[in-house]
C-alpha cells in the first residue's frame, strides 16, 4: 500500500460525476452509479416528497443536508489528523454531531488514509472513501453519514453497496483483504448510530447489478 494515496480530479458530464484516472480513462463515481439506478419505488417516493415539500424548500433541505455532511467530514478529518477540529467555524448543530461522533473514533487504531480515491478496473467505477483505518484492530472501510433523524439498518441499503465497493476496489488496487464495513451516522436529534457489516456475496451481487444497470442505461 502506498504511503500516500494518489488523488484524481473529477468532471461532470450531463449531471454525472466521473473521475479522470488517465488521459482517456474516466470512471463514474459510485454515488453517481447508485443515484442513477434507484429502485422505481424510491424514485417515486422522492418525487412525492419534492411535490409535497415544494421545489424551493426541497432544494434547501437537500443543500442543508449536504452542507451538514461536508462540515462534519471536515471536523472528523481534522480530529483524526490530530488537529483542532475548530467546531466554532460551523453551526452549533454540526458541532454537536461532530462531538457525538468523535467518541466513536476512539476505536480507530491506525489510519491508512482519509478521503481516499479508489477505483476498480474490473467494475469501471471509482469513488472517494471517507476513511480507511483499523477499527477495533481490524482494517475496515469507515464511512460518515449524517441525518436529521434516527434511521434503521433497513433504510441504509445503498450505503452498504457504496462501502462494499470501496472495500473491493481497495482490495483490487492494493492487494488487501478488507471485508469489514463501518458506517458512523451522526443524528441531529438523537444519539449517533454505528452500523457494522461484512462484505458478503449478496452485497457484491447487488453492487454488480447496479453497475451493470448503470452502464446499460449509459449506452442507450
C-alpha positions as CSV (number, residue, x, y, z in Angstrom):
1,X,0.0,0.0,0.0
2,X,1.3,3.5,-0.8
3,X,2.5,5.8,2.0
4,X,0.2,8.4,0.3
5,X,-2.7,7.6,-1.9
6,X,-2.9,9.4,-5.3
7,X,-5.7,11.8,-5.9
8,X,-7.7,12.2,-9.1
9,X,-9.8,15.1,-10.4
10,X,-13.5,14.8,-11.3
11,X,-15.5,16.1,-14.2
12,X,-19.3,16.5,-14.6
13,X,-20.9,15.2,-17.7
14,X,-24.7,15.7,-18.0
15,X,-25.0,15.8,-14.3
16,X,-23.0,12.7,-13.7
17,X,-19.6,12.8,-11.9
18,X,-16.7,10.9,-13.4
19,X,-13.2,10.5,-12.1
20,X,-10.4,11.2,-14.6
21,X,-7.9,8.4,-13.9
22,X,-5.8,8.9,-17.0
23,X,-5.7,10.8,-20.4
24,X,-8.6,8.6,-21.7
25,X,-9.7,6.8,-18.6
26,X,-12.9,8.1,-17.0
27,X,-14.9,6.1,-14.5
28,X,-18.3,7.1,-12.9
29,X,-18.4,7.7,-9.2
30,X,-20.1,5.1,-7.1
31,X,-22.5,7.7,-5.8
32,X,-23.4,8.6,-9.4
33,X,-23.9,4.9,-10.2
34,X,-26.2,4.4,-7.2
35,X,-28.1,7.7,-7.7
36,X,-28.9,6.8,-11.3
37,X,-30.1,3.3,-10.6
38,X,-32.5,3.8,-7.8
39,X,-35.4,1.4,-7.5
40,X,-38.6,2.8,-9.1
41,X,-40.4,3.0,-5.7
42,X,-37.6,5.1,-4.2
43,X,-37.7,7.4,-7.2
44,X,-41.4,7.7,-6.8
45,X,-41.1,8.4,-3.1
46,X,-38.5,11.2,-3.8
47,X,-40.8,12.7,-6.4
48,X,-43.7,12.7,-4.0
49,X,-41.6,14.2,-1.3
50,X,-40.5,17.0,-3.6
51,X,-44.0,17.6,-4.7
52,X,-45.3,17.8,-1.1
53,X,-42.4,19.9,0.1
54,X,-42.3,22.2,-2.9
55,X,-39.3,22.6,-5.2
56,X,-37.6,25.5,-3.4
57,X,-38.0,24.1,0.1
58,X,-36.9,20.6,-1.0
59,X,-33.8,22.1,-2.6
60,X,-33.0,24.0,0.6
61,X,-33.4,20.8,2.7
62,X,-31.1,18.9,0.3
63,X,-28.5,21.7,0.3
64,X,-28.6,22.0,4.1
65,X,-28.1,18.2,4.4
66,X,-25.1,18.4,2.0
67,X,-23.5,21.2,4.0
68,X,-24.1,19.4,7.3
69,X,-22.4,16.3,5.9
70,X,-19.5,18.3,4.5
71,X,-18.9,20.2,7.7
72,X,-19.0,17.1,9.8
73,X,-16.5,15.4,7.4
74,X,-14.1,18.3,7.8
75,X,-14.2,18.3,11.6
76,X,-13.7,14.5,11.8
77,X,-10.9,14.6,9.3
78,X,-9.1,17.3,11.3
79,X,-9.6,15.4,14.5
80,X,-8.1,12.2,13.1
81,X,-5.1,14.2,11.9
82,X,-4.5,15.4,15.5
83,X,-5.6,18.9,14.6
84,X,-8.1,21.3,16.2
85,X,-11.5,20.5,14.6
86,X,-12.4,24.2,15.1
87,X,-16.0,23.5,15.7
88,X,-16.8,27.2,16.2
89,X,-16.4,27.7,12.4
90,X,-19.6,25.7,11.9
91,X,-23.2,25.9,13.1
92,X,-23.8,24.6,16.6
93,X,-25.9,21.6,15.4
94,X,-23.0,20.5,13.2
95,X,-20.6,20.8,16.1
96,X,-22.8,18.7,18.3
97,X,-22.9,16.0,15.6
98,X,-19.1,16.0,15.5
99,X,-18.8,15.9,19.3
100,X,-21.1,12.9,19.4
101,X,-19.2,11.0,16.7
102,X,-15.6,11.8,17.9
103,X,-16.1,9.3,20.8
104,X,-16.6,6.6,18.3
105,X,-13.3,7.5,16.7
106,X,-11.5,6.2,19.8
107,X,-12.0,2.8,18.2
108,X,-9.8,3.8,15.3
109,X,-6.3,2.5,15.8
110,X,-4.2,3.1,12.7
111,X,-5.3,5.4,9.8
112,X,-4.2,4.4,6.3
113,X,-5.9,7.3,4.6
114,X,-8.7,9.8,4.6
115,X,-10.7,11.0,1.6
116,X,-9.0,8.3,-0.5
117,X,-9.9,7.8,-4.2
118,X,-10.2,4.2,-5.1
119,X,-11.2,2.6,-8.4
120,X,-11.8,-0.8,-9.9
121,X,-10.8,-1.6,-13.5
122,X,-13.0,-4.7,-13.2
123,X,-16.1,-2.7,-12.5
124,X,-15.0,0.5,-14.2
125,X,-16.2,2.6,-11.2
126,X,-14.4,5.0,-8.9
127,X,-15.1,6.7,-5.6
128,X,-13.8,8.7,-2.7
129,X,-13.8,6.8,0.6
130,X,-14.1,8.8,3.9
131,X,-11.7,6.7,5.9
132,X,-9.6,3.5,5.6
133,X,-8.3,2.5,9.0
134,X,-8.0,-0.1,11.7
135,X,-11.3,-0.2,13.6
136,X,-11.1,-2.2,16.8
137,X,-7.8,-3.7,15.5
138,X,-9.2,-4.8,12.0
139,X,-8.7,-3.0,8.8
140,X,-12.0,-1.5,7.7
141,X,-13.8,0.9,5.4
142,X,-15.4,3.6,7.5
143,X,-18.0,5.9,6.1
144,X,-19.5,9.0,7.7
145,X,-23.2,9.9,7.3
146,X,-25.4,12.5,8.9
147,X,-29.2,12.6,9.3
148,X,-31.9,14.7,10.9
149,X,-33.5,11.6,12.4
150,X,-32.6,8.1,13.6
151,X,-32.5,5.6,10.8
152,X,-32.8,1.8,10.9
153,X,-30.4,-0.7,9.2
154,X,-33.2,-1.4,6.7
155,X,-33.0,2.2,5.5
156,X,-29.3,2.3,4.5
157,X,-29.1,-0.4,1.9
158,X,-27.3,1.8,-0.6
159,X,-24.7,2.8,2.0
160,X,-23.7,-0.8,2.2
161,X,-23.4,-1.1,-1.5
162,X,-21.3,2.0,-1.6
163,X,-18.9,0.9,1.2
164,X,-18.7,-2.6,-0.3
165,X,-17.4,-1.0,-3.5
166,X,-14.7,0.9,-1.6
167,X,-13.6,-2.4,0.0
168,X,-13.5,-4.3,-3.2
169,X,-11.8,-1.5,-5.1
170,X,-9.1,-1.1,-2.4
171,X,-8.5,-4.9,-2.3
172,X,-8.2,-4.9,-6.1
173,X,-5.8,-2.0,-6.2
174,X,-3.6,-2.7,-3.2
175,X,-3.9,-6.4,-2.5
176,X,-5.7,-6.0,0.8
177,X,-8.4,-8.3,2.2
178,X,-10.9,-5.7,3.7
179,X,-14.3,-7.1,4.5
180,X,-15.3,-5.0,7.5
181,X,-17.6,-2.1,6.8
182,X,-18.5,0.5,9.4
183,X,-21.0,3.4,9.0
184,X,-20.9,6.2,11.6
185,X,-24.1,8.2,11.4
186,X,-24.4,11.5,13.3
187,X,-28.0,12.4,14.1
188,X,-29.2,16.0,14.7
189,X,-32.0,14.9,17.1
190,X,-30.6,11.8,18.6
191,X,-27.5,9.8,19.6
192,X,-25.0,8.7,17.0
193,X,-25.6,5.4,15.2
194,X,-22.9,2.8,14.5
195,X,-23.7,0.1,11.8
196,X,-21.3,-2.8,11.1
197,X,-21.4,-5.3,8.3
198,X,-19.3,-7.7,6.3
199,X,-18.8,-7.8,2.6
200,X,-20.7,-10.9,1.5
201,X,-21.9,-12.5,-1.7
202,X,-25.4,-10.9,-1.7
203,X,-23.9,-7.5,-1.2
204,X,-21.5,-8.0,-4.0
205,X,-24.3,-9.2,-6.2
206,X,-26.3,-6.0,-5.5
207,X,-23.2,-3.9,-6.4
208,X,-22.7,-5.8,-9.7
209,X,-26.4,-5.5,-10.6
210,X,-26.3,-1.7,-10.1
211,X,-23.1,-1.2,-12.0
212,X,-24.4,-3.3,-14.9
213,X,-27.7,-1.4,-14.9
214,X,-25.8,2.0,-14.9
215,X,-23.7,1.1,-18.0
216,X,-26.8,-0.3,-19.8
217,X,-28.6,3.0,-19.3
218,X,-25.5,4.9,-20.3
219,X,-25.2,3.1,-23.6
220,X,-28.8,3.9,-24.6
